[in-house]
Amino acid sequence: MPKNSKVTQREHSSEHVTESVADLLAHEEPVDYKRSVLNMTGEAWDKQKDVEEDLDSEKRPAWNSKLQYILAQIGYSVGLGNVWRFPYLCQKNGGGAYLVPYLVLLIIIGLPLFFLELAVGQRIRRGSIGVWNYICPRLGGIGYSSCLVCFFVGLYYNVIIGWSIFYFFKSFQYPLPWSECPIVKNGTMAVVEAECEKSSATTYFWYREALEISSSISESGGLNWKMTLCLLTAWSVVGLAVIKGIQSSGKVMYFSSLFPYVVLLCFLVRGLLLRGAIDGILHMFTPKLDKMLDPQVWREAATQVFFALGLGFGGVIAFSSYNKQDNNCHFDATLVSFINFFTSVLATLVVFAVLGFKANIMNEKCVVENTEKILGYLNSHVLSHDLIPPHVNFSHLTAKDYSEMYQVIMTVKENHFKELGLDACLLEDELNKSVQGTGLAFIAFTEAMTHFPASPFWSVMFFLMLINLGLGSMIGTMAGITTPIIDTFKVRKEVFTVGCCIFAFLIGLIFVQHSGNYFVTMFDDYSATLPLMVVVILENIAVAWIYGTKKFMQELTEMLGFRPYIFYFYTWKYISPLCMAVLMTTSIIQLGVNPPGYSAWIREEAAEKFLYYPVWAVAILISLIILATLPLPVVFILRQFHLVSDGSNALSVTYKKGRMMKDISNLEDNDETRFILSKVPSETPSPMPTHRSYLGPGNASPMEMSSAPNGRYGSGYHLASTPESEL
């Protein structure tokens, strides 16, 4: 037993015990009947083995410092989605207008639920399985569902890290390999690769050189050996980081969490110096206010808040379970939530600066191409020279001059204008072209970097940042799997981690075949969205409506040393569950209205084309959703009908040489109460310390104290009027 435990401290003092029995027992190791004086079986007690088990149970890892923990939570919550998904949504949903619903939903959904997960993990000091078994055994399937979702997400998330590793090593070249289209020999002539000429050099490199992509999800094409090696490297790095534990991974976080901010700030400064960057920034902060009235914008903002903080994955609970009991997790929740928001805005500034530069480059290219068409029409007398304004100089043609010339030609040749095939070449149109997901990092950014001075340096920095962001999130995702499994089943961490990584790598081979990118899209869209919503809603219900919001607020008061704001009482009890239910309902409706599909790259057309998933692929994505949520009803049924024992209300006390120990048995509630307290069930204290009762918003916290000596420990308990569960 730890020397500083409550029982040891009171063993040599006359102070009355004021904690509830369950609170005392929560700090003790489970009893072994072989070592107990109540041992009636006659089995031998292996003292050496017992001492080893004691040491193991007392040495739960802990963060070396508060800073390490904060950086780990930041590294977990701030990920690739902040760099490419948030800017895409901001661009798609009205620029600055999108920031308003996002910030509102971050405050009323993200922050309260993030605080809730931090608090339960820190108080109960277990992974997601142990936490929800403790709070509500019938909803213990929440923890298992979280593990499965973490596994599904980790499968494809590490593939993205593998892509970043591939680009990282390809960046050590000048010029960058995606800066120009390849030249192929056609007999005696050397011509530009047709697929590349129809699209762009960066697009061609992404689809043809990196992914070697097939034209549909049904065409496997075999393994892409380059990406297979990159995926193996990614899983090896993640496995080593997780095996080393939080002490080592916490030190890694000093670099992996802070380095992306250094890179983003460098890119922001460099981006603002680029021609046209201000156009991109102004485009971002010019709000399209009509978009704020669109329910779809609010739904997408809520979904982004939901995933940005990593809610429901179990990683947040796992990290906070290694904290001290008196850690101010409310401060942590507020700090990490708004650092996450700040990072998203910072990344969006960088993206829009780069996109502004890229839009100007593409607009100039458009002007040059269409000017050549006009010159051809002038030379062939299709157009008259009288249509060209006298001040226009074709050798130094500006976008403004072209726009003026375009308007004149369109007005005069109104009836035959479409036949000329001229484009308007408007900068606004280029800025409005939304680039989603992987396309933003591996197409838009790479294209912009080819125009940077010292482009290989910026490319190396950018992809090293992506690798760091991905690894920080993957360490948290793996913690959401390893921590609850190790806590629950007491398996060896090294063996389980290695086995899990090998198993994940073997399954992950489906993502590195030539059709692998389509499977990444499938897993990203469907393996986590609905299951995580169900998980978080049930987490909220388990704490607020089954365990009891008042009781939970009271115990937070004891743990933190101050009473949380009334705001959390109402958000946990009413606002957050309602908002999450609306979000889940709209997501299900959208899934039913819009048949699932994906964007396929068609080689012959050198363009993307939307295709619907075949029947077998739809069966896979439905299976993913069912498998991720299956533990919820299974565990509920097993425990509701007592098919398995949860041991949730089975505590008994034994004494061994003046020590108090916990024993899991099958005592009935009444027998247990009489055995421990000699009181009727209604008088039993809360399973957590109850020095002050939280009676709801606006109520005082009366102190009721009673004590009566009972042997060397005494049996005095604070019998504050603890509110019962509100169901």
C-alpha positions in Angstrom: 0.0 0.0 0.0 1.4 3.5 -0.8 2.9 5.2 2.2 0.8 8.3 1.7 -2.5 6.5 1.4 -5.4 7.6 3.6 -5.6 4.3 5.5 -1.9 4.3 6.3 -2.0 7.9 7.4 -4.8 7.2 9.8 -3.4 3.9 11.1 -1.1 5.8 13.4 -3.5 8.7 14.2 -6.6 9.2 16.3 -8.3 11.1 13.6 -11.7 9.8 12.7 -12.2 8.3 9.2 -14.4 10.7 7.3 -14.4 9.1 3.8 -16.9 6.7 2.6 -15.8 3.1 2.5 -15.9 2.9 -1.3 -13.6 5.9 -1.4 -11.1 4.2 0.9 -11.4 1.0 -1.1 -10.8 2.9 -4.3 -7.3 3.5 -3.2 -6.6 -0.1 -2.2 -5.6 -3.2 -4.1 -8.1 -6.1 -4.4 -8.0 -8.7 -1.7 -6.5 -12.1 -2.4 -8.3 -14.8 -0.3 -5.1 -16.7 -0.1 -3.4 -14.0 2.0 -6.5 -13.0 4.0 -7.2 -14.1 7.6 -10.6 -15.1 6.2 -9.0 -17.7 3.9 -10.9 -20.9 4.5 -9.7 -22.8 1.6 -6.3 -23.8 3.0 -4.5 -22.8 -0.2 -0.9 -21.7 0.1 0.1 -18.1 -0.1 3.1 -17.1 -2.2 4.4 -14.1 -0.4 7.0 -13.2 -3.0 4.5 -13.3 -5.8 2.1 -11.3 -3.7 4.7 -8.6 -3.0 5.3 -8.3 -6.8 1.6 -7.9 -7.4 1.5 -5.2 -4.7 4.3 -3.2 -6.3 2.7 -3.6 -9.8 -0.7 -2.4 -8.6 0.8 0.6 -6.8 2.9 1.9 -9.7 0.3 3.3 -12.0 2.1 5.6 -14.4 1.8 9.3 -13.9 2.8 12.3 -16.0 6.2 13.8 -15.1 4.8 17.3 -15.2 1.6 19.2 -15.8 3.1 20.6 -19.0 3.7 17.2 -20.4 0.1 16.3 -19.8 -1.2 19.5 -21.4 1.0 19.0 -24.4 -0.2 15.4 -24.8 -3.8 16.4 -24.7 -3.0 19.2 -27.3 -1.1 16.8 -29.4 -4.0 14.4 -29.3 -6.8 16.9 -30.0 -4.9 19.0 -32.5 -4.4 16.8 -35.5 -4.6 16.6 -39.3 -8.2 17.7 -39.2 -7.2 21.1 -38.0 -4.9 21.6 -41.0 -7.1 20.4 -43.8 -10.7 19.7 -42.7 -11.4 22.9 -40.8 -10.1 25.3 -43.5 -12.1 23.3 -46.1 -15.3 23.7 -44.1 -14.5 27.4 -43.5 -14.1 27.9 -47.2 -17.2 25.9 -48.1 -19.5 27.4 -45.5 -19.1 31.2 -45.8 -15.6 32.0 -44.6 -15.8 34.1 -41.4 -19.5 33.3 -41.0 -18.6 29.7 -40.3 -16.5 30.7 -37.3 -19.6 31.9 -35.4 -21.5 28.7 -35.3 -18.3 26.7 -34.7 -17.4 28.9 -31.6 -20.9 28.7 -30.3 -21.1 24.9 -30.6 -17.6 24.6 -29.1 -18.8 26.4 -26.0 -22.2 24.6 -25.5 -21.1 21.1 -26.7 -17.4 20.7 -27.0 -16.2 22.3 -23.8 -18.7 20.6 -21.4 -18.3 17.1 -22.9 -14.5 17.5 -23.0 -14.6 18.6 -19.3 -16.8 15.6 -18.5 -14.4 13.1 -20.0 -11.4 14.7 -18.3 -13.2 14.6 -14.9 -14.4 11.0 -15.0 -11.0 9.8 -16.2 -9.1 11.7 -13.5 -11.5 10.7 -10.7 -11.8 7.0 -11.4 -8.2 6.6 -12.7 -9.1 3.9 -15.3 -9.4 3.7 -19.0 -12.7 4.0 -20.8 -13.9 0.4 -20.0 -13.2 0.8 -16.3 -14.7 4.2 -16.1 -18.1 3.3 -17.6 -18.2 0.0 -15.7 -17.9 2.0 -12.5 -20.4 4.8 -13.4 -23.1 2.5 -14.9 -22.2 -1.2 -15.4 -25.2 -1.7 -17.7 -23.6 0.9 -20.1 -20.2 -0.7 -19.7 -20.3 -1.4 -23.5 -19.4 2.3 -24.0 -15.8 1.5 -23.2 -15.6 -1.4 -25.6 -17.3 0.6 -28.4 -14.7 3.4 -27.8 -11.9 0.8 -28.2 -13.3 -0.5 -31.5 -13.8 3.0 -32.9 -10.2 3.9 -31.9 -9.1 0.8 -33.7 -11.0 1.6 -36.9 -9.8 5.2 -36.9 -6.2 4.1 -36.2 -6.3 1.7 -39.2 -6.7 4.5 -41.8 -5.2 7.4 -39.8 -1.8 5.7 -39.9 -2.1 5.3 -43.6 -2.3 9.2 -43.9 0.9 9.3 -41.8 2.4 6.8 -44.3 1.5 9.1 -47.2 3.2 12.0 -45.3 6.3 9.9 -44.8 6.4 9.1 -48.5 6.2 12.8 -49.4 8.7 13.7 -46.7 11.4 11.6 -48.2 10.5 12.7 -51.7 11.0 16.3 -50.6 14.8 16.0 -50.5 15.1 16.8 -54.2 15.4 19.9 -56.3 13.3 20.5 -58.2 10.5 18.8 -56.3 9.3 15.7 -58.2 5.8 17.0 -58.5 6.8 20.4 -59.9 6.7 19.4 -63.6 4.8 16.8 -65.7 6.9 13.8 -66.8 8.1 13.6 -70.4 7.4 10.3 -72.2 8.7 9.1 -75.6 6.2 8.5 -78.3 8.3 6.9 -81.0 10.9 9.5 -82.0 9.0 12.3 -80.3 9.1 13.3 -76.6 5.7 14.5 -75.3 4.2 15.4 -72.0 2.3 12.7 -70.2 -1.3 13.1 -71.4 -2.9 12.4 -68.0 -0.7 15.0 -66.4 -1.2 17.6 -69.1 -5.0 17.3 -68.7 -4.8 17.8 -64.9 -1.7 19.2 -63.2 1.7 18.1 -62.2 0.8 17.8 -58.5 -2.4 16.0 -59.1 -0.7 13.5 -61.4 2.0 12.9 -58.9 -0.5 12.3 -56.1 -2.8 9.9 -58.0 -0.3 8.2 -60.3 3.1 8.2 -58.6 2.1 8.1 -54.9 -1.1 6.2 -54.8 -0.9 4.4 -58.2 -4.7 4.6 -57.9 -7.2 2.4 -59.8 -10.3 3.7 -61.4 -12.8 2.2 -58.9 -13.0 0.5 -55.5 -13.7 -2.8 -57.3 -10.3 -2.8 -59.0 -7.8 -3.9 -56.3 -4.7 -3.8 -58.5 -2.5 -5.5 -55.8 -0.3 -3.8 -53.2 1.5 -0.6 -53.7 4.9 -1.6 -52.3 6.1 2.0 -51.6 3.1 2.8 -49.5 3.3 -0.6 -47.8 6.8 0.2 -46.6 5.7 3.6 -45.4 2.7 2.1 -43.5 5.1 -0.4 -41.8 7.3 2.5 -40.8 4.4 4.4 -39.4 3.1 1.5 -37.3 6.7 0.8 -36.1 7.1 4.4 -34.8 3.6 4.4 -33.2 4.2 1.0 -31.5 7.6 2.1 -30.1 6.0 5.4 -28.7 3.2 3.5 -27.0 5.4 0.8 -25.5 7.6 3.4 -23.9 4.6 4.7 -22.0 3.5 8.1 -21.0 6.8 9.1 -19.4 8.6 8.7 -22.7 5.8 9.7 -24.9 5.3 12.8 -22.7 8.8 13.9 -23.5 8.2 13.3 -27.2 5.2 15.6 -26.9 7.5 18.6 -26.2 8.6 18.3 -29.8 5.7 16.8 -31.5 3.1 19.2 -30.0 5.2 22.4 -30.3 6.9 21.8 -33.7 3.6 22.2 -35.7 3.1 25.7 -34.3 6.6 26.7 -35.3 5.9 25.4 -38.8 2.5 27.0 -39.1 3.9 30.4 -37.9 6.7 30.1 -40.4 4.3 29.3 -43.2 2.0 32.2 -42.1 4.9 34.7 -42.3 6.1 33.2 -45.6 2.6 33.0 -47.0 1.8 36.7 -46.1 4.8 37.7 -48.2 3.5 35.9 -51.3 1.8 37.8 -54.0 -2.0 37.4 -53.7 -1.9 36.1 -50.1 -4.0 39.1 -48.9 -6.7 38.2 -51.4 -7.0 34.8 -49.7 -7.1 36.3 -46.2 -9.8 38.8 -47.2 -11.8 36.0 -48.8 -11.7 34.1 -45.5 -12.8 37.0 -43.4 -15.5 38.2 -45.7 -18.5 36.6 -44.1 -21.4 35.3 -46.2 -24.0 35.9 -43.6 -26.8 34.1 -45.4 -24.8 30.9 -44.8 -25.4 31.2 -41.0 -29.1 30.5 -41.6 -28.3 27.2 -43.3 -28.9 24.2 -41.0 -26.2 22.2 -42.9 -23.6 24.7 -41.8 -24.5 24.2 -38.1 -24.5 20.4 -38.6 -21.0 20.4 -40.1 -19.8 22.8 -37.4 -21.1 20.5 -34.7 -19.5 17.5 -36.3 -16.2 19.3 -36.6 -16.3 20.3 -32.9 -17.1 16.7 -32.0 -14.1 15.2 -33.8 -11.7 18.1 -33.2 -11.6 17.4 -29.4 -11.4 13.6 -29.8 -14.7 13.1 -27.8 -15.8 9.5 -27.3 -12.5 7.9 -28.5 -11.3 7.1 -24.9 -7.9 8.8 -25.5 -9.0 11.9 -23.4 -10.1 9.6 -20.5 -6.9 7.5 -20.8 -4.6 10.5 -20.6 -6.5 12.1 -17.7 -6.5 8.8 -15.8 -2.7 9.3 -15.1 -3.3 12.7 -13.4 -3.4 13.4 -9.7 -6.8 13.5 -8.0 -6.6 17.2 -7.2 -5.6 18.3 -10.7 -7.7 21.2 -12.0 -9.2 19.4 -15.0 -11.6 22.3 -15.6 -8.7 24.6 -16.4 -7.2 21.9 -18.7 -10.5 21.5 -20.6 -10.9 25.2 -21.2 -7.2 25.6 -22.2 -7.1 22.7 -24.6 -10.5 23.5 -26.2 -9.4 27.1 -27.0 -5.9 26.1 -28.1 -7.6 23.7 -30.5 -9.8 26.6 -31.8 -6.8 28.9 -32.1 -4.9 26.2 -34.0 -7.7 25.7 -36.4 -7.9 29.5 -37.1 -4.1 29.7 -37.4 -4.1 26.8 -39.9 -6.9 28.4 -41.8 -5.0 31.7 -42.1 -2.0 29.8 -43.5 -4.2 27.8 -45.9 -6.1 30.8 -47.2 -2.8 32.8 -47.6 -1.4 29.9 -49.7 -4.7 29.4 -51.6 -4.7 33.2 -52.3 -1.3 32.8 -53.8 -2.3 29.7 -55.7 -5.5 31.3 -57.0 -3.5 34.3 -58.4 -1.1 31.9 -60.1 -3.9 29.9 -61.6 -5.8 33.0 -62.6 -2.7 34.3 -64.4 -2.4 31.0 -66.1 -6.0 31.3 -67.2 -5.5 34.8 -68.5 -2.4 33.7 -70.6 -4.2 30.7 -72.1 -7.3 32.7 -73.0 -5.3 35.6 -74.3 -3.6 33.1 -76.7 -7.1 32.0 -77.9 -8.1 35.6 -78.5 -4.9 36.3 -80.5 -5.6 33.2 -82.6 -9.1 34.5 -83.3 -7.7 37.9 -84.2 -5.2 36.4 -86.6 -7.9 34.2 -88.2 -10.3 37.1 -88.4 -12.9 35.4 -86.3 -12.7 38.5 -84.0 -12.1 42.1 -85.2 -9.2 44.2 -83.8 -11.8 46.9 -83.2 -13.1 44.8 -80.2 -9.8 45.2 -78.4 -9.6 48.4 -76.2 -6.8 50.7 -77.4 -4.9 50.7 -74.1 -4.6 46.9 -74.0 -1.0 45.7 -74.4 -0.8 41.9 -75.1 2.8 41.7 -74.0 2.0 43.0 -70.5 -1.6 42.0 -70.1 -3.1 42.3 -66.6 -6.1 40.5 -65.2 -8.0 43.8 -65.2 -7.3 44.3 -68.9 -8.3 40.8 -69.8 -11.6 41.2 -67.8 -12.4 44.4 -69.7 -11.6 42.7 -73.1 -13.7 39.7 -72.1 -16.7 41.8 -71.3 -16.5 43.6 -74.6 -16.2 40.4 -76.6 -19.1 38.8 -74.6 -21.3 41.8 -75.3 -20.6 42.0 -79.0 -20.6 38.3 -79.8 -23.5 37.4 -77.5 -25.1 34.9 -79.9 -21.9 33.1 -80.7 -19.9 33.7 -77.5 -20.0 30.1 -76.2 -18.4 28.8 -79.4 -15.3 30.8 -78.6 -14.7 28.8 -75.4 -13.3 31.7 -73.4 -13.2 31.7 -69.6 -13.9 34.7 -67.4 -10.7 34.1 -65.3 -12.2 35.6 -62.1 -10.0 35.4 -59.0 -13.2 34.9 -56.9 -13.9 31.7 -58.8 -10.5 30.3 -58.1 -10.8 31.2 -54.4 -14.2 29.5 -54.2 -12.9 26.2 -55.5 -13.0 24.1 -52.4 -10.3 21.5 -51.9 -11.2 18.8 -49.4 -9.3 16.5 -47.1 -6.2 14.9 -48.5 -6.4 17.0 -51.7 -5.6 20.1 -49.7 -2.3 18.8 -48.3 -1.1 16.6 -51.1 -2.4 18.7 -54.1 -3.1 22.3 -53.2 -0.2 22.8 -50.7 2.3 20.9 -52.8 1.4 22.9 -55.9 1.8 26.2 -53.9 5.2 25.1 -52.5 6.6 24.5 -56.0 6.5 28.3 -56.4 8.2 29.0 -53.1 11.9 30.0 -53.1 13.8 27.0 -51.6 10.8 24.8 -52.2 12.4 21.6 -50.9 13.0 23.1 -47.5 9.4 24.2 -47.1 8.2 20.8 -48.3 10.3 19.0 -45.8 9.0 21.2 -43.0 5.4 20.9 -44.1 5.4 17.1 -44.2 7.4 16.8 -41.0 4.6 18.9 -39.4 2.0 16.5 -40.8 3.8 13.5 -39.5 4.1 15.1 -36.0 0.4 16.0 -36.0 -0.5 12.5 -37.0 1.7 10.8 -34.5 0.4 13.0 -31.6 -3.2 12.0 -32.5 -2.2 8.3 -33.0 -0.5 8.1 -29.6 -3.8 9.3 -28.0 -5.8 6.9 -30.2 -3.7 4.0 -29.2 -3.9 5.0 -25.6 -7.7 4.8 -26.0 -7.2 1.1 -26.9 -4.3 0.0 -24.7 -5.1 1.7 -21.4 -8.6 0.3 -20.9 -7.7 -3.2 -22.1 -4.6 -3.3 -19.9 -6.5 -1.9 -16.9 -9.4 -4.4 -17.3 -7.7 -7.6 -18.4 -4.2 -7.1 -16.8 -2.3 -8.1 -19.9 1.3 -7.2 -20.5 1.5 -3.8 -22.2 4.5 -4.7 -24.4 3.0 -7.9 -25.7 -0.5 -6.4 -26.3 0.9 -3.3 -28.0 3.1 -5.3 -30.4 0.3 -7.7 -31.2 -2.2 -4.8 -31.7 0.2 -3.0 -34.1 1.0 -6.1 -36.1 -2.7 -7.0 -36.4 -3.5 -3.4 -37.4 -0.8 -3.4 -40.0 -2.0 -6.6 -41.6 -5.6 -5.3 -41.8 -4.3 -2.0 -43.0 -2.9 -3.6 -46.1 -6.3 -3.0 -47.7 -5.5 0.7 -47.6 -2.2 0.4 -49.5 -3.5 -1.5 -52.5 -4.2 0.5 -55.6 -7.8 1.0 -54.6 -6.8 1.8 -51.0 -7.6 5.5 -51.1 -11.3 4.6 -51.6 -11.3 2.4 -48.5 -9.7 5.3 -46.5 -12.6 7.5 -47.6 -15.1 4.8 -46.6 -13.6 4.3 -43.1 -13.2 8.1 -42.6 -16.8 8.8 -43.6 -18.6 5.9 -41.9 -16.6 3.9 -39.4 -16.5 6.5 -36.6 -19.2 9.2 -37.2 -22.4 7.5 -36.1 -20.8 5.1 -33.5 -19.0 8.0 -31.8 -22.2 10.1 -31.6 -24.0 7.2 -30.0 -21.0 6.7 -27.6 -20.9 10.4 -26.5 -24.7 10.6 -26.1 -24.6 7.6 -23.8 -21.6 9.0 -21.9 -23.6 12.1 -21.3 -26.7 10.2 -20.2 -24.8 7.9 -18.0 -23.3 10.8 -16.0 -26.1 13.3 -16.1 -29.2 11.1 -15.9 -28.2 7.8 -14.4 -25.3 8.6 -12.1 -26.9 12.0 -11.4 -25.8 15.5 -12.4 -26.2 16.8 -8.8 -24.1 13.9 -7.4 -21.5 14.3 -10.1 -21.3 18.1 -9.5 -20.9 17.4 -5.7 -18.0 15.0 -6.3 -16.3 17.4 -8.7 -16.5 20.0 -6.0 -14.7 17.6 -3.6 -12.1 16.7 -6.2 -11.3 20.1 -7.6 -11.7 22.1 -4.4 -14.3 24.5 -5.9 -17.8 24.2 -7.3 -18.0 24.1 -11.2 -20.1 26.7 -12.8 -23.9 26.3 -13.0 -23.4 26.4 -16.8 -22.1 22.8 -16.7 -25.1 21.6 -14.7 -27.5 22.7 -17.5 -25.3 21.8 -20.4 -24.7 18.2 -19.1 -28.3 17.7 -18.1 -30.2 19.3 -21.0 -28.4 21.2 -23.7 -25.6 18.8 -24.8 -27.8 15.7 -24.9 -30.4 17.6 -27.0 -27.8 19.0 -29.4 -26.1 15.6 -29.8 -29.5 13.9 -30.5 -30.3 16.5 -33.2 -26.9 16.1 -34.7 -27.2 12.3 -34.8 -30.7 12.4 -36.2 -29.7 14.8 -39.1 -26.7 12.6 -39.8 -28.9 9.5 -40.1 -31.3 11.4 -42.3 -28.5 12.6 -44.6 -27.1 9.1 -44.8 -30.6 7.8 -45.9 -31.3 10.6 -48.4 -27.8 10.6 -50.0 -26.7 7.1 -51.0 -23.0 6.5 -50.0 -20.4 7.1 -52.6 -16.9 8.2 -53.3 -14.8 10.3 -55.7 -12.9 8.0 -58.1 -10.0 9.2 -60.2 -10.7 8.2 -63.9 -7.3 7.9 -65.7 -8.7 8.3 -69.2 -10.5 11.5 -68.3 -7.8 12.7 -65.9 -10.5 13.9 -63.5 -12.5 12.9 -60.5 -15.9 11.3 -60.9 -18.5 10.5 -58.2 -19.4 6.9 -58.0 -21.7 5.0 -55.7 -20.4 2.2 -53.6 -21.1 -1.3 -54.9 -23.4 -3.6 -52.8 -20.4 -5.4 -51.2 -18.9 -2.1 -50.2 -22.2 -0.9 -48.7 -22.3 -4.2 -46.7 -18.8 -3.4 -45.4 -19.6 0.1 -44.2 -22.9 -1.0 -42.6 -20.9 -3.8 -40.9 -18.4 -1.3 -39.5 -21.2 0.8 -38.0 -22.9 -2.3 -36.5 -19.6 -3.8 -35.2 -18.6 -0.5 -33.5 -22.0 -0.2 -31.7 -22.5 -3.9 -31.0 -20.9 -3.9 -27.5 -23.5 -1.4 -26.3 -26.6 -3.7 -26.5 -24.6 -6.9 -25.8 -23.1 -5.7 -22.5 -26.5 -4.1 -21.5 -28.4 -7.4 -22.1 -25.7 -9.6 -20.3 -25.8 -7.4 -17.2 -29.5 -6.5 -17.2 -30.3 -10.2 -17.1 -27.4 -11.1 -14.8 -25.8 -13.4 -17.4 -22.4 -12.0 -16.3 -21.4 -10.5 -13.0 -20.2 -6.9 -13.1 -19.1 -6.7 -9.4 -20.2 -3.1 -9.2 -21.9 -3.3 -5.9 -19.9 -6.1 -4.3 -17.6 -4.6 -1.7 -16.6 -6.3 1.5 -14.0 -5.4 4.1 -11.3 -7.7 5.5 -8.5 -7.0 7.9 -5.0 -8.2 7.7 -2.5 -6.9 10.3 -4.3 -3.7 10.6 -4.8 -3.2 6.9 -8.1 -2.6 5.1 -8.6 -4.3 1.8 -11.2 -4.6 -0.9 -12.8 -7.9 -1.8 -15.1 -8.4 -4.8 -17.8 -10.9 -3.9 -21.4 -11.6 -4.7 -23.0 -10.1 -1.7 -26.5 -8.7 -2.1 -26.9 -4.9 -1.6 -28.6 -5.2 1.8 -26.1 -7.8 3.1 -23.2 -5.7 1.9 -24.6 -2.6 3.6 -25.1 -4.3 6.9 -21.7 -6.1 6.6 -19.8 -2.8 6.1 -21.8 -0.1 7.8 -24.5 -1.9 9.8 -26.9 0.6 8.3 -30.0 0.3 6.1 -29.4 0.9 2.4 -31.0 4.4 2.3 -28.3 5.6 4.8 -25.3 4.4 2.8 -22.9 7.1 1.7 -22.1 8.0 -1.9 -19.4 5.9 -3.4 -17.2 9.0 -3.7 -16.3 11.4 -0.9 -19.3 13.5 0.1 -18.1 16.3 2.4 -20.4 18.8 0.7 -23.7 18.1 -1.0 -24.4 19.8 -4.3 -28.1 20.2 -4.3 -28.4 21.9 -7.7 -27.9 25.4 -8.9 -28.3 28.1 -6.3 -28.4 25.8 -3.3 -26.0 25.9 -0.4 -23.8 22.9 0.6 -24.7 21.9 4.2 -22.1 20.1 6.2 -23.3 17.2 8.3 -20.7 15.4 10.3 -21.0 12.3 12.5 -18.4 10.1 14.0 -18.3 7.2 16.4 -15.2 5.3 17.3 -15.0 1.7 16.2 -11.8 -0.1 16.9 -8.5 1.4 15.7 -10.0 3.0 12.6 -13.3 4.2 13.7 -16.4 4.2 11.5 -17.2 7.9 11.3 -18.6 9.1 8.0 -19.8 12.4 6.6 -23.4 11.7 6.0 -24.2 14.7 3.9 -27.6 14.6 2.2 -26.2 13.1 -1.1 -28.8 13.4 -3.8 -29.8 10.1 -5.3 -29.5 9.3 -8.9 -32.1 11.3 -10.8 -33.7 8.3 -12.5 
